[in-house]
Amino acid sequence: MSEKIVGISKVSRGFQITLLEDVRRILGINAPGDRIVYIEKDGEVLIRKL
């Protein structure tokens, strides 16, 4: 499996990040209320759409 950096986000004071437009497009997230899941695997965190 190859890796590609899609973008970089900065963590806010409230520990929030912005889900970048390219990431939303790749995951198919297109409406408020869409849900994502965080998966820990081998010391990394994956993000997937539910």
N, C-alpha and C positions, 0 to 999 in steps of 0.2 A: 504494500500500500504506500503510495507516494504522499508526501505532505506538501501543502501549499499555504502560505500565509495569505489570508483573505483580507485582513485588516487588523487594526490595533485600536483598543478602547482604553480610556482612562477611567480609573475608579474614582467616584465622587466621594465627598465627605460622608455621605450616607451609605457608602459601600455599594452604590448602584453603578451599572454600566449601561451604555447605549448599545442596543443590538443593531449593528450596522446594516445599511440597506442591502449590501451584497450578501450578508449572512441571512437576512430575512428572505431574500430571493432564493438562495440555495436551499433553505429549509422549507420554503413554501409558506412562510408566515406572512399573512396579508391582511389580518384584521385584529383589532384590539380584542383581547380575550383568548386569542390562540395560546396554547400552552406548550411549554418546552420542559424537557426533563434533563437533569444533569446526571451523568453517569461517570463514576470513578473507575478508571481502568489503568492498571500499571503505573500508578502515581500521576496520572493525567486526568483531566475532566473533559468529557465529551458532551456536546449539546445536541439534543435531538428534538424534533417536533413530536408531540404526542398525537 
